[in-house]
Amino acid sequence: MENGRTKSKAETEYSQFINFFCDHSSEENDDGPIVLYSPYLVLSELEGECLEWIRRYLAMHNCPRSLLSQLMRAVFTRFHDKVKLSDYYVEMEAQQTNYNTDGGTDEDKNVQPQLDAAKLLGKVLSEVKETLLSWKHSPPTYTSNLSDFLVSSYAIKNTRRKMEDKHVLITDLNTLYGLNNCPPQSYFAIFDGHGGSEAATYAATHLHGHLVIDHNFACDPGLAMKQAYKTTDYSFVQKAKREDLRSGTTGISVLIRGSDVHLGWLGDSQAIIVQSGKPVKIMEPHKPEREDEKRRIEALGGCVLFIGTWRVNGNIAVSRAIGDITHKPFISSDADVTSFQLTTQDEYIVIACDGLWDVLDPLQVTHLVYDHVQSSSDDIVGVANILVNAAKDKGSSDNISVIVVFFKTALADPNNTHLPLGLNELRDTLPTSAPERIDTLPTSAPEMRGTLPSSACNSSSAANDKSNMQTKDSSASSISLESSLGLSNHSSQVLASQSHIKLGRVTSCHKVKLKS
């Protein structure tokens, strides 16, 4: 919870931004402030795309972090209440493609009415201005559920011709999505695209929206994370069929709810957590040379070949990803998920694409972070820049994206650390209260749509659960701060004549104790 001094500072920034924007917005040139990656969208993508446009527009005007989630939600609500969607549908012939990943024919493909993205963008940006003008004269009550940790992020194109990485920082998930009776929630993700940036952009815009509306989100966020990857892949594949897209993307996503961490991933982007100066391995990347992945691919009729590196069918260098429509089902969208609870020994988590991990090992990363924090305590948020530049200096030519989330800034000296630890090894070296691994997720969870009793997530419940929560592991350019919420294809009925949309989402959180 913010103290009075912090809140007062945030409210001052809040007021200064609104006044400055209103005084200068008439001076700007609105011709093309946002570049669209696709000219069309379907109804299930509307909210996610609109929220991302709002975020990008506000970022161009240096909107303070403390205001961003509240303003994004307010603008979209105004837009949703006023827009007549029937004015934005376009007449277009069904696009014919040669790609078919589900065994059907071209005639079987799901052709949906599409909306004109450029026309919608103009309407959305006008709502940003109208909202801020109304707030200048009658500002709403300041609200913020910002998490109490520092976040550092940095990304570069490096020597590659294009920047295909996208990263997402959402430090106030509850305000952005109207989630009630919840502990603070944050979401961080990196998507490393290949064959184009469309898949990475799509996942960065929509995956966490699919996470929030999944019916497992309240009671089993890990399971919801797993499903969110499948839903995002399905939705992007439909878009790829409509628009003849071939790109794909790896993904790594971290949801922090109170003291609980839920990590999901596809491909070779990775994360480590540092405990008492020691890097802890918490995941295994999906690479074609992994024996289990190789067996899966070959059982489906594919092959793994070495062409510079191990590749699926001699082409894709990761075995799981979103998109890659021409390489389904060999490239799987079944994400792995691991969940654990933070302890007092946890210092920070590092999330990065392979542009970092291909040249720096976890122990080197830990030393770089520690050295920077010790020498530049007034610039801790610059640590991601240090890591990116170190990777570049070590010879990385790939796009590089890094996010560091600090849970504390008093870091233990890593010089006594000899080898990175895995969770199982860590379990043998820490006190018995350290989290233990659970190998499977619950196979089902009750539906939790609608508002739950306020007691569901109160502080005493969270405190009682803290000592019992166990680690569970299930195998089964930058977009920063708040991004978007999109409805999955199966969540909405698309009607060409529909003039308004009704949004359904989980509006509160409920933690359940996991059983061993």
C-alpha positions as CSV (number, residue, x, y, z in Angstrom):
1,M,0.0,0.0,0.0
2,E,1.3,3.4,-0.8
3,N,2.1,5.8,2.1
4,G,0.8,9.3,2.1
5,R,4.0,10.8,0.7
6,T,4.1,8.5,-2.2
7,K,0.4,9.0,-2.9
8,S,0.8,12.8,-2.8
9,K,3.7,12.6,-5.3
10,A,1.6,10.4,-7.6
11,E,-1.3,12.8,-7.4
12,T,1.0,15.7,-8.3
13,E,2.3,13.9,-11.4
14,Y,-1.3,13.0,-12.2
15,S,-2.5,16.6,-12.1
16,Q,0.6,17.9,-14.0
17,F,0.2,15.4,-16.8
18,I,-3.5,16.1,-17.3
19,N,-2.9,19.9,-17.4
20,F,0.0,19.6,-19.8
21,F,-1.8,17.2,-22.1
22,C,-4.9,19.4,-22.3
23,D,-2.8,22.6,-22.9
24,H,-0.8,21.1,-25.7
25,S,-2.9,18.3,-27.4
26,S,-4.3,20.8,-29.9
27,E,-0.7,21.5,-31.2
28,E,0.1,17.9,-32.2
29,N,-0.2,16.4,-35.6
30,D,-2.5,13.3,-35.4
31,D,-1.6,12.0,-38.9
32,G,-0.3,8.5,-38.2
33,P,0.8,8.6,-34.5
34,I,0.2,4.9,-34.2
35,V,1.4,2.4,-36.8
36,L,-1.0,-0.5,-37.3
37,Y,0.4,-3.9,-37.8
38,S,-2.9,-5.1,-39.4
39,P,-5.6,-3.2,-41.2
40,Y,-8.4,-5.3,-39.8
41,L,-9.5,-6.9,-36.5
42,V,-12.3,-9.1,-35.4
43,L,-14.6,-8.4,-32.5
44,S,-12.8,-10.8,-30.1
45,E,-9.7,-8.7,-30.6
46,L,-11.3,-5.3,-30.1
47,E,-10.6,-4.5,-26.5
48,G,-7.0,-5.8,-26.6
49,E,-6.2,-3.7,-29.7
50,C,-7.9,-0.6,-28.3
51,L,-6.1,-0.8,-25.0
52,E,-2.8,-1.2,-26.8
53,W,-3.5,1.9,-29.0
54,I,-4.3,3.9,-25.9
55,R,-1.2,2.7,-24.1
56,R,1.1,3.6,-27.0
57,Y,-0.5,7.0,-27.4
58,L,-0.2,7.8,-23.7
59,A,3.4,6.6,-23.7
60,M,4.1,9.1,-26.5
61,H,2.9,11.8,-24.1
62,N,4.9,10.5,-21.1
63,C,1.9,9.5,-19.1
64,P,3.0,8.7,-15.5
65,R,2.9,5.0,-14.5
66,S,0.7,5.7,-11.6
67,L,-2.1,7.0,-13.9
68,L,-1.8,4.7,-16.9
69,S,-4.0,1.7,-15.9
70,Q,-6.8,3.9,-14.6
71,L,-6.7,6.1,-17.7
72,M,-6.6,3.2,-20.1
73,R,-9.6,1.6,-18.5
74,A,-11.5,4.9,-18.4
75,V,-10.9,5.6,-22.0
76,F,-11.9,2.2,-23.2
77,T,-15.1,2.3,-21.1
78,R,-16.1,5.6,-22.7
79,F,-15.3,4.3,-26.1
80,H,-17.2,1.0,-25.5
81,D,-20.3,2.9,-24.2
82,K,-20.5,5.2,-27.1
83,V,-19.3,3.3,-30.2
84,K,-21.7,1.9,-32.8
85,L,-19.7,-1.0,-34.1
86,S,-21.9,-1.5,-37.1
87,D,-20.4,1.7,-38.6
88,Y,-16.9,0.1,-38.6
89,Y,-17.5,-3.3,-40.2
90,V,-15.9,-3.7,-43.7
91,E,-17.1,-5.6,-46.7
92,M,-14.4,-8.0,-47.9
93,E,-14.1,-11.3,-49.6
94,A,-12.9,-14.3,-47.6
95,Q,-9.2,-14.5,-48.0
96,Q,-8.0,-17.8,-49.6
97,T,-4.8,-19.3,-48.3
98,N,-3.0,-22.6,-48.8
99,Y,-2.4,-23.0,-45.1
100,N,-4.5,-25.5,-43.1
101,T,-3.5,-26.7,-39.7
102,D,-6.6,-28.4,-38.6
103,G,-7.1,-30.9,-41.4
104,G,-10.1,-29.1,-42.9
105,T,-10.6,-27.5,-46.3
106,D,-10.4,-23.8,-47.3
107,E,-14.2,-23.8,-47.1
108,D,-14.1,-24.9,-43.5
109,K,-12.1,-21.9,-42.4
110,N,-13.7,-19.6,-39.9
111,V,-14.5,-16.4,-41.8
112,Q,-15.6,-13.6,-39.4
113,P,-16.8,-10.1,-40.0
114,Q,-13.9,-7.7,-39.7
115,L,-13.6,-4.2,-38.4
116,D,-11.7,-1.3,-39.9
117,A,-8.7,-0.8,-37.6
118,A,-7.8,2.7,-38.9
119,K,-11.3,4.1,-38.4
120,L,-11.5,2.6,-34.9
121,L,-8.0,4.0,-34.0
122,G,-9.2,7.6,-34.8
123,K,-12.2,7.2,-32.6
124,V,-10.2,5.7,-29.8
125,L,-7.6,8.5,-29.8
126,S,-10.4,11.1,-29.8
127,E,-11.7,9.5,-26.7
128,V,-8.3,9.8,-25.0
129,K,-8.5,13.6,-25.5
130,E,-12.1,13.9,-24.4
131,T,-11.4,11.8,-21.3
132,L,-8.5,14.0,-20.2
133,L,-10.3,17.2,-20.9
134,S,-13.2,16.1,-18.7
135,W,-10.7,15.0,-16.0
136,K,-9.0,18.5,-16.1
137,H,-12.3,20.0,-14.8
138,S,-13.5,17.1,-12.7
139,P,-10.7,14.7,-11.9
140,P,-11.6,11.3,-10.6
141,T,-10.4,9.9,-7.3
142,Y,-6.8,8.8,-7.6
143,T,-6.6,5.0,-7.4
144,S,-3.6,2.8,-7.7
145,N,-2.7,-0.8,-7.0
146,L,0.9,-0.6,-8.0
147,S,3.1,-3.4,-6.8
148,D,5.8,-2.6,-4.3
149,F,8.8,-3.5,-6.4
150,L,11.2,-1.9,-8.9
151,V,11.1,-2.9,-12.5
152,S,13.9,-2.4,-15.1
153,S,13.4,-3.2,-18.8
154,Y,15.4,-2.6,-21.9
155,A,15.4,-3.9,-25.5
156,I,17.5,-3.3,-28.6
157,K,17.2,-4.4,-32.3
158,N,21.0,-4.9,-32.2
159,T,22.5,-5.8,-35.6
160,R,19.4,-7.5,-36.9
161,R,17.5,-5.9,-39.8
162,K,14.2,-5.8,-37.8
163,M,13.1,-5.7,-34.2
164,E,10.9,-8.7,-33.7
165,D,10.9,-8.8,-29.9
166,K,8.0,-7.3,-27.8
167,H,7.9,-7.0,-24.1
168,V,5.1,-6.2,-21.7
169,L,5.1,-4.6,-18.2
170,I,1.8,-4.4,-16.4
171,T,2.4,-3.2,-12.8
172,D,-1.3,-2.6,-11.9
173,L,-3.3,-5.5,-13.4
174,N,-6.2,-5.0,-11.0
175,T,-7.0,-1.4,-12.0
176,L,-6.6,-2.1,-15.7
177,Y,-9.0,-5.0,-15.6
178,G,-11.4,-3.9,-12.8
179,L,-10.4,-6.9,-10.6
180,N,-11.8,-6.5,-7.1
181,N,-10.9,-8.1,-3.7
182,C,-7.5,-9.2,-5.0
183,P,-3.9,-8.8,-3.7
184,P,-1.7,-6.7,-6.0
185,Q,-1.2,-8.3,-9.3
186,S,1.5,-7.7,-12.0
187,Y,2.3,-9.3,-15.3
188,F,5.5,-9.3,-17.3
189,A,6.3,-11.0,-20.6
190,I,8.8,-11.2,-23.4
191,F,7.8,-12.5,-26.9
192,D,10.7,-13.2,-29.3
193,G,9.3,-13.2,-32.8
194,H,10.7,-15.0,-35.9
195,G,9.7,-14.7,-39.5
196,G,8.1,-11.3,-38.8
197,S,6.9,-9.4,-35.8
198,E,3.2,-10.0,-36.2
199,A,2.9,-13.0,-33.9
200,A,5.0,-11.3,-31.1
201,T,2.9,-8.2,-31.4
202,Y,-0.3,-10.1,-31.3
203,A,0.8,-12.2,-28.2
204,A,2.0,-9.1,-26.4
205,T,-1.3,-7.4,-27.0
206,H,-3.7,-10.3,-26.2
207,L,-2.2,-13.1,-24.2
208,H,-2.6,-11.5,-20.7
209,G,-6.2,-10.6,-21.7
210,H,-6.9,-14.2,-22.4
211,L,-5.3,-15.0,-19.1
212,V,-7.6,-12.7,-17.1
213,I,-10.8,-13.9,-18.7
214,D,-10.0,-17.6,-18.4
215,H,-12.4,-19.2,-15.9
216,N,-9.4,-20.8,-14.0
217,F,-7.8,-17.4,-13.4
218,A,-9.2,-16.8,-10.0
219,C,-8.6,-20.2,-8.4
220,D,-5.7,-21.6,-10.5
221,P,-3.7,-18.9,-12.3
222,G,-1.1,-21.4,-13.5
223,L,-3.7,-23.4,-15.3
224,A,-5.2,-20.2,-16.7
225,M,-1.7,-19.2,-18.0
226,K,-1.4,-22.5,-19.8
227,Q,-4.8,-22.1,-21.5
228,A,-4.1,-18.4,-22.3
229,Y,-1.1,-19.6,-24.5
230,K,-3.4,-22.1,-26.3
231,T,-6.1,-19.5,-26.8
232,T,-3.7,-16.9,-28.1
233,D,-2.2,-19.3,-30.5
234,Y,-5.6,-20.4,-31.8
235,S,-6.7,-16.7,-32.3
236,F,-3.4,-15.8,-34.1
237,V,-3.6,-18.8,-36.3
238,Q,-7.1,-17.7,-37.4
239,K,-5.7,-14.3,-38.2
240,A,-2.7,-15.8,-40.0
241,K,-5.2,-17.7,-42.2
242,R,-7.1,-14.6,-43.0
243,E,-4.1,-12.4,-43.7
244,D,-1.5,-14.9,-45.0
245,L,0.9,-14.5,-42.1
246,R,3.7,-16.9,-41.4
247,S,5.4,-15.5,-38.4
248,G,5.8,-17.2,-35.0
249,T,7.0,-16.2,-31.5
250,T,8.4,-17.7,-28.4
251,G,6.9,-16.4,-25.1
252,I,7.6,-16.2,-21.4
253,S,5.1,-14.7,-19.0
254,V,5.2,-14.0,-15.3
255,L,2.1,-13.3,-13.2
256,I,2.8,-12.1,-9.7
257,R,-0.2,-12.3,-7.4
258,G,0.7,-11.2,-3.9
259,S,3.6,-13.4,-3.0
260,D,2.7,-16.1,-5.6
261,V,4.5,-16.3,-8.9
262,H,3.1,-18.1,-11.9
263,L,5.5,-18.6,-14.9
264,G,4.5,-19.9,-18.3
265,W,6.6,-20.3,-21.4
266,L,7.0,-21.6,-25.0
267,G,10.3,-21.8,-26.7
268,D,13.8,-20.6,-25.6
269,S,13.2,-17.3,-23.8
270,Q,14.0,-17.9,-20.2
271,A,13.8,-16.7,-16.6
272,I,15.8,-17.2,-13.5
273,I,15.1,-16.2,-9.9
274,V,18.0,-15.1,-7.6
275,Q,17.8,-16.2,-4.0
276,S,20.4,-14.9,-1.5
277,G,22.8,-14.1,-4.4
278,K,22.3,-17.5,-6.1
279,P,20.7,-17.9,-9.5
280,V,18.0,-20.6,-9.4
281,K,16.9,-22.4,-12.6
282,I,13.1,-22.5,-12.6
283,M,12.4,-23.7,-16.2
284,E,13.6,-25.7,-19.1
285,P,13.5,-24.1,-22.6
286,H,11.8,-25.9,-25.5
287,K,14.5,-26.7,-28.0
288,P,14.3,-29.4,-30.8
289,E,17.4,-31.2,-29.4
290,R,15.6,-32.0,-26.1
291,E,15.1,-35.8,-26.3
292,D,11.4,-35.5,-25.2
293,E,10.7,-32.8,-27.8
294,K,12.5,-34.7,-30.5
295,R,10.4,-37.8,-29.8
296,R,7.2,-35.8,-29.9
297,I,8.1,-34.2,-33.2
298,E,9.1,-37.5,-34.8
299,A,6.0,-39.2,-33.5
300,L,3.9,-36.6,-35.4
301,G,5.8,-37.3,-38.6
302,G,8.3,-34.4,-38.4
303,C,12.0,-34.4,-38.1
304,V,14.8,-32.6,-36.2
305,L,17.8,-31.6,-38.4
306,F,21.0,-29.8,-37.6
307,I,21.5,-26.9,-39.9
308,G,23.7,-24.5,-38.0
309,T,21.6,-25.4,-35.0
310,W,19.0,-28.0,-34.3
311,R,15.8,-27.1,-36.2
312,V,12.3,-28.5,-36.5
313,N,11.9,-29.8,-40.1
314,G,15.2,-28.1,-40.8
315,N,13.6,-24.6,-40.3
316,I,12.5,-23.4,-36.8
317,A,15.1,-23.4,-34.0
318,V,12.5,-23.8,-31.2
319,S,10.1,-26.7,-30.7
320,R,7.2,-24.7,-29.2
321,A,5.8,-21.3,-30.2
322,I,2.7,-19.3,-30.9
323,G,2.0,-19.1,-34.7
324,D,4.2,-20.8,-37.3
325,I,1.1,-21.8,-39.1
326,T,3.0,-23.8,-41.8
327,H,4.8,-25.9,-39.1
328,K,1.8,-27.1,-37.1
329,P,1.5,-29.5,-35.3
330,F,5.2,-30.0,-35.0
331,I,5.6,-26.6,-33.4
332,S,3.4,-26.9,-30.4
333,S,1.6,-24.2,-28.4
334,D,1.3,-26.4,-25.2
335,A,3.0,-24.1,-22.7
336,D,4.8,-25.3,-19.6
337,V,3.9,-23.7,-16.3
338,T,5.6,-23.5,-12.9
339,S,4.3,-21.8,-9.8
340,F,5.9,-21.0,-6.5
341,Q,5.7,-18.7,-3.6
342,L,8.2,-15.9,-2.9
343,T,10.3,-16.1,0.3
344,T,12.4,-13.6,2.1
345,Q,15.4,-15.0,0.3
346,D,14.1,-14.0,-3.1
347,E,15.8,-10.9,-4.5
348,Y,14.8,-10.5,-8.1
349,I,13.7,-12.3,-11.3
350,V,15.4,-11.9,-14.7
351,I,13.3,-12.5,-17.8
352,A,15.1,-12.4,-21.2
353,C,15.0,-13.7,-24.7
354,D,17.8,-15.9,-26.2
355,G,19.7,-12.9,-27.3
356,L,20.9,-12.6,-23.7
357,W,21.0,-16.3,-22.6
358,D,23.0,-17.4,-25.7
359,V,26.0,-15.4,-24.5
360,L,25.6,-14.9,-20.7
361,D,25.0,-17.7,-18.2
362,P,22.8,-17.2,-15.0
363,L,25.9,-16.7,-12.8
364,Q,27.3,-14.0,-15.0
365,V,23.9,-12.2,-15.0
366,T,23.8,-12.4,-11.3
367,H,27.2,-10.8,-10.9
368,L,26.4,-8.1,-13.4
369,V,23.2,-7.2,-11.5
370,Y,24.9,-7.2,-8.1
371,D,27.9,-5.1,-9.3
372,H,25.5,-2.5,-10.9
373,V,23.3,-2.2,-7.8
374,Q,26.4,-1.8,-5.5
375,S,28.0,0.9,-7.7
376,S,24.8,2.7,-8.9
377,S,22.3,2.4,-6.1
378,D,20.6,5.5,-7.4
379,D,20.1,4.0,-10.8
380,I,18.8,0.5,-10.1
381,V,16.3,0.7,-12.9
382,G,19.2,1.0,-15.3
383,V,20.3,-2.6,-14.7
384,A,18.5,-4.0,-17.7
385,N,20.6,-1.7,-19.9
386,I,23.7,-3.1,-18.3
387,L,22.6,-6.7,-19.1
388,V,21.7,-5.9,-22.7
389,N,24.9,-4.1,-23.4
390,A,26.9,-6.9,-21.8
391,A,25.3,-9.4,-24.1
392,K,26.0,-7.2,-27.1
393,D,29.6,-6.9,-26.0
394,K,29.9,-10.6,-25.6
395,G,29.0,-11.0,-29.3
396,S,25.2,-11.3,-29.4
397,S,23.8,-10.1,-32.7
398,D,20.2,-11.0,-32.1
399,N,17.4,-8.8,-30.8
400,I,17.9,-8.5,-27.0
401,S,15.1,-7.9,-24.5
402,V,15.4,-8.0,-20.7
403,I,13.1,-7.4,-17.8
404,V,14.4,-7.4,-14.1
405,V,11.8,-7.3,-11.3
406,F,13.3,-6.5,-7.9
407,F,11.6,-7.8,-4.8
408,K,14.3,-6.1,-2.7
409,T,17.4,-3.9,-3.4
410,A,19.6,-5.1,-0.6
411,L,21.3,-7.9,-2.5
412,A,23.5,-10.7,-1.2
413,D,27.0,-11.0,-2.6
414,P,27.0,-13.7,-5.3
415,N,30.8,-14.3,-5.0
416,N,30.3,-17.3,-2.8
417,T,28.1,-18.9,-5.5
418,H,29.8,-21.6,-7.6
419,L,27.0,-23.1,-9.6
420,P,23.4,-22.1,-10.5
421,L,20.9,-24.2,-8.6
422,G,17.7,-25.8,-9.7
423,L,14.6,-25.9,-7.5
424,N,15.3,-29.5,-6.5
425,E,18.8,-28.8,-5.5
426,L,17.7,-25.6,-3.8
427,R,15.2,-27.6,-1.7
428,D,18.1,-29.6,-0.2
429,T,20.1,-26.5,0.8
430,L,17.4,-24.2,2.2
431,P,15.4,-24.5,5.4
432,T,12.5,-26.9,5.3
433,S,10.1,-24.0,4.8
434,A,11.4,-23.5,1.3
435,P,8.8,-24.3,-1.5
436,E,8.6,-27.8,-2.8
437,R,7.8,-29.0,-6.3
438,I,4.4,-30.4,-7.3
439,D,4.6,-32.2,-10.6
440,T,1.0,-31.7,-11.8
441,L,-1.7,-29.1,-11.9
442,P,-5.3,-29.7,-11.0
443,T,-7.1,-31.1,-14.0
444,S,-10.0,-28.9,-13.5
445,A,-11.2,-25.9,-11.4
446,P,-14.6,-24.4,-10.6
447,E,-15.8,-21.5,-12.7
448,M,-15.2,-18.3,-10.9
449,R,-16.9,-15.7,-13.1
450,G,-18.5,-12.8,-11.4
451,T,-17.6,-11.1,-8.1
452,L,-16.6,-13.2,-5.2
453,P,-17.1,-12.4,-1.5
454,S,-14.6,-9.8,-0.3
455,S,-13.3,-12.3,2.2
456,A,-12.0,-14.5,-0.7
457,C,-8.8,-12.6,-0.9
458,N,-8.5,-10.8,2.4
459,S,-5.1,-10.4,4.0
460,S,-5.7,-13.0,6.7
461,S,-6.6,-15.6,4.0
462,A,-3.4,-14.7,2.1
463,A,-1.4,-14.9,5.3
464,N,-2.8,-18.3,6.2
465,D,-2.1,-19.6,2.7
466,K,1.4,-18.3,2.6
467,S,2.9,-21.0,4.8
468,N,1.0,-23.7,2.9
469,M,1.4,-22.7,-0.8
470,Q,3.7,-25.1,-2.6
471,T,5.6,-25.0,-5.8
472,K,3.8,-26.6,-8.7
473,D,5.2,-27.5,-12.1
474,S,3.2,-28.5,-15.1
475,S,4.7,-29.7,-18.4
476,A,2.1,-30.1,-20.5
477,S,9.2,-2.2,-30.6
478,S,8.7,-2.8,-26.8
479,I,5.2,-3.0,-25.4
480,S,5.7,-1.6,-21.9
481,L,3.6,-1.1,-18.8
482,E,-0.2,-1.7,-19.3
483,S,-1.2,-3.5,-22.5
484,S,-4.5,-5.1,-23.3
485,L,-7.4,-7.4,-22.7
486,G,-9.0,-9.3,-25.6
487,L,-11.8,-11.8,-25.7
488,S,-11.0,-15.2,-27.0
489,N,-12.8,-16.4,-30.2
490,H,-14.9,-18.8,-28.3
491,S,-15.9,-16.2,-25.8
492,S,-17.8,-13.9,-28.1
493,Q,-20.6,-14.3,-30.6
494,V,-19.7,-12.2,-33.6
495,L,-22.6,-10.5,-35.4
496,A,-22.2,-8.1,-38.3
497,S,-25.2,-6.1,-37.2
498,Q,-24.0,-5.8,-33.6
499,S,-23.6,-2.2,-32.4
500,H,-22.2,-2.8,-28.9
501,I,-20.2,-5.5,-27.2
502,K,-20.7,-6.9,-23.7
503,L,-17.5,-7.9,-21.9
504,G,-17.3,-10.7,-19.4
505,R,-14.4,-11.2,-17.1
506,V,-13.4,-12.5,-13.7
507,T,-13.8,-9.5,-11.5
508,S,-12.3,-10.8,-8.3
509,C,-9.6,-13.2,-7.2
510,H,-9.8,-16.2,-5.0
511,K,-6.8,-18.2,-3.7
512,V,-7.3,-21.9,-3.0
513,K,-4.8,-24.0,-1.1
514,L,-3.0,-26.6,-3.2
515,K,-2.9,-30.1,-1.9
516,S,0.2,-32.2,-2.2
